Amino acid sequence: MIMTKKTCAWLARPSLDPEAKISLFCFPYAGGSSSIFRTWQEEFPRSIEVCPVQLPGRGSRMSEPPFKQLSQLVEALAEGLLDYMDKPFAFFGHSMGGMISFELSRLLRREFGRLPFHIFISGRRAPQLPNLDPPTYNLAEAKFIEELRCLKGTPAELLENPELMRLVLPSLRADFEVCQTYTYSAQPPLSCPISAFGGTDDDEVRREHLEPWGEQTSASFSLRMLSGDHFFLHSSQSLLLKNIRCEIISTMSNLE
């Protein structure tokens, strides 16, 4: 009989596939949930398991308070996911998820001597670059909602629904606070490859913001610009997943 691990609140799937050879943990952007990645497994062979991560304050964890500090979030993630990193694993993160992927990797290296074999960063400027934009997480509600509208990441039907907005605003504000209060600390580069992706029409994160990710690894670095704005992971999903799949399959061939 095949045994599976107990259900993990951090993972959208009730149990992981024991036949998979590699786990791809996927971290959402601010305000996003694991549902962003609900169709991704269809683009991968069974040997590569897509593991969407569900953060507190959304989806099935709506009743839990969201984290407001990145350091506390990655500590909780390490504690919750470590038992599920018993096979080769990689990280994917878009925007806020890219920050999570990077800092969780550094924590795993520091505390447990573990690292993903590859990190895929999407739509997130390199962490060592200063962010000079003023914070928005503490704006009055009307101004905060207008900021969300300008970013084009929140569906219009949600923005126009006061009842639903009351439900999601706490996690949105918390996620923005996670991003906008982050402070980078210099550490040695990671020894795993990093692949960065950006949108050709993304005014928030441009190529020159992505190129310095190469300084964060002593292994290989690649950068690919895909068609779309900041949320190109939706508009160019097939091409993005093709690139990720090819990188992982290449790694799998080296492991065999």
C-alpha positions in Angstrom: 0.0 0.0 0.0 1.3 3.5 -0.9 1.6 5.7 2.1 1.2 9.5 1.8 2.2 12.2 4.2 -0.5 13.9 6.4 -2.3 16.9 5.0 -0.3 20.1 5.1 -2.1 23.4 5.5 0.6 25.1 3.4 -0.1 22.9 0.4 -3.2 23.2 -1.8 -3.1 19.5 -2.6 -4.4 17.1 0.1 -1.4 14.8 -0.4 1.7 14.7 -2.6 2.3 12.1 -5.2 4.9 9.6 -3.9 5.8 8.6 -7.5 6.9 12.2 -8.4 10.7 12.6 -8.6 10.7 16.4 -8.2 8.6 18.9 -6.4 8.0 22.5 -7.7 6.8 24.7 -4.9 4.9 27.7 -6.3 4.4 31.0 -4.3 1.8 33.5 -5.4 1.9 37.3 -5.9 0.4 39.7 -3.4 -3.2 39.1 -2.9 -3.0 35.8 -4.8 -3.8 32.3 -3.7 -2.8 28.8 -4.7 -5.6 28.9 -7.3 -3.2 30.8 -9.6 -1.5 27.5 -10.2 -4.5 25.2 -10.4 -3.9 24.2 -14.1 -0.1 24.1 -14.0 0.1 20.4 -13.4 -1.4 19.8 -16.8 1.7 21.2 -18.4 4.1 18.9 -16.6 4.7 15.2 -16.6 3.8 13.2 -13.5 7.4 13.0 -12.5 7.4 16.7 -11.8 4.8 17.6 -9.2 3.5 21.2 -9.0 2.9 22.1 -5.3 0.9 25.3 -5.0 1.5 27.0 -1.7 -1.5 28.4 0.2 -0.7 31.3 2.4 -2.8 32.3 5.4 -5.6 34.8 4.9 -6.9 33.5 1.6 -8.7 30.5 0.1 -9.0 27.6 2.4 -7.1 29.6 5.0 -9.2 32.7 4.9 -9.9 32.6 8.7 -6.2 32.7 9.6 -4.4 36.0 10.0 -2.0 36.9 7.2 1.6 37.5 7.9 2.8 41.1 7.7 6.6 40.5 7.9 8.6 38.5 5.4 11.0 37.1 8.0 8.1 35.6 10.0 6.5 34.2 6.9 9.5 32.4 5.7 10.2 31.0 9.1 6.7 29.5 9.2 7.0 28.2 5.7 10.3 26.5 6.5 8.7 24.8 9.5 5.6 23.8 7.6 7.2 22.6 4.4 10.5 21.0 5.4 9.1 17.5 5.8 7.9 17.8 2.2 11.3 18.6 0.8 12.5 15.0 1.0 13.2 14.8 -2.8 14.8 17.3 -5.2 12.8 20.5 -5.2 12.6 23.8 -7.0 10.9 27.1 -6.2 8.8 29.4 -8.4 7.5 32.7 -7.2 5.9 35.7 -9.0 6.4 39.2 -7.6 5.9 38.8 -3.8 6.3 35.1 -4.4 9.8 35.7 -5.8 10.8 37.5 -2.6 9.5 34.5 -0.6 11.3 32.0 -2.8 14.6 33.9 -2.4 14.5 34.5 1.4 13.1 31.0 2.1 16.1 29.6 0.1 18.5 31.6 2.2 16.8 30.5 5.5 16.9 26.8 4.4 20.6 27.2 3.6 21.4 28.9 6.9 19.3 26.8 9.2 19.1 23.4 7.6 21.9 23.2 5.0 19.3 22.7 2.3 18.7 24.4 -1.0 16.3 24.1 -4.0 18.1 22.8 -7.1 16.7 25.8 -9.0 14.9 29.0 -8.3 12.5 30.6 -10.8 11.9 34.3 -10.1 9.1 36.0 -12.0 8.2 39.7 -12.1 10.3 40.7 -9.1 13.2 43.1 -9.0 16.5 41.9 -7.6 16.4 42.2 -3.8 19.5 44.4 -3.5 18.0 47.2 -5.6 16.5 49.9 -3.4 12.7 50.5 -3.7 12.2 54.3 -3.6 8.4 54.2 -4.0 6.4 55.3 -1.0 4.5 52.6 0.9 0.9 52.1 0.0 -0.2 49.3 2.4 -1.3 51.9 5.0 -3.4 54.1 2.7 -7.0 54.9 3.5 -9.4 52.3 2.0 -10.5 54.3 -1.0 -7.0 55.3 -2.0 -5.7 51.7 -1.4 -8.5 50.3 -3.7 -7.5 52.9 -6.3 -3.9 51.7 -6.1 -5.1 48.1 -6.7 -7.0 49.3 -9.7 -3.9 50.9 -11.2 -1.9 47.8 -10.7 -4.4 45.8 -12.8 -3.9 42.6 -10.7 -7.3 42.6 -9.0 -10.4 41.7 -11.1 -12.7 44.6 -11.7 -15.7 42.6 -10.5 -13.9 42.2 -7.1 -13.0 45.9 -6.9 -16.7 46.8 -7.5 -18.0 44.4 -4.8 -17.8 46.1 -1.3 -18.7 42.9 0.5 -16.0 40.8 -1.2 -13.4 43.6 -0.8 -14.0 43.7 2.9 -13.0 40.0 3.0 -9.8 40.3 0.9 -8.5 43.7 2.0 -6.8 42.4 5.2 -4.7 39.9 3.2 -4.0 42.4 0.4 -2.8 45.0 2.9 -0.7 42.5 4.7 0.9 41.3 1.5 1.7 44.8 0.5 3.2 45.4 3.9 5.4 42.2 3.5 6.7 43.6 0.3 7.1 47.2 1.2 8.8 46.7 4.6 11.3 44.2 3.3 14.9 45.0 4.1 17.6 43.3 2.1 20.7 42.0 4.0 23.8 41.0 2.0 24.8 37.3 2.2 26.9 35.1 0.0 25.3 34.2 -3.3 23.2 31.0 -3.4 24.8 28.0 -5.1 21.8 27.0 -7.1 20.9 28.4 -10.5 18.4 31.2 -10.8 16.1 31.9 -13.8 14.4 35.2 -13.9 11.4 36.1 -16.1 9.9 39.5 -16.9 7.1 41.0 -18.9 8.0 43.1 -22.0 5.3 45.7 -21.1 5.8 45.6 -17.3 6.5 49.2 -16.3 7.0 48.2 -12.6 9.8 45.6 -13.1 11.9 46.1 -16.2 14.9 44.2 -17.6 17.4 46.3 -15.8 15.6 45.4 -12.5 15.9 41.7 -13.3 19.5 41.5 -14.5 21.0 42.0 -11.1 19.5 38.7 -9.9 22.6 37.2 -11.5 24.6 38.5 -8.6 22.6 36.3 -6.2 23.9 33.0 -7.5 27.3 31.5 -7.9 25.8 29.0 -10.4 24.1 29.8 -13.7 21.7 32.6 -14.4 19.3 33.2 -17.2 16.8 36.0 -18.0 13.9 35.7 -20.4 11.4 38.5 -21.2 7.9 37.3 -22.1 5.1 39.1 -23.8 2.8 40.9 -21.3 2.6 43.4 -18.4 3.3 42.6 -14.8 0.9 39.7 -14.9 2.5 38.0 -17.9 2.5 34.7 -16.0 -1.2 34.6 -17.1 -1.0 36.0 -20.6 2.2 34.1 -21.5 1.6 31.1 -19.2 2.3 28.4 -21.9 5.7 29.8 -22.8 6.6 30.4 -19.1 5.8 26.9 -18.2 7.6 25.5 -21.2 10.8 27.3 -20.1 10.4 26.0 -16.5 9.6 22.5 -17.7 12.7 22.4 -19.9 15.0 23.6 -17.1 13.6 21.0 -14.7 13.8 18.1 -17.2 17.4 19.0 -17.9 18.1 18.9 -14.2 16.3 15.5 -13.9 18.5 14.0 -16.6 21.6 15.1 -14.7 20.2 13.5 -11.5 19.7 10.1 -13.1 
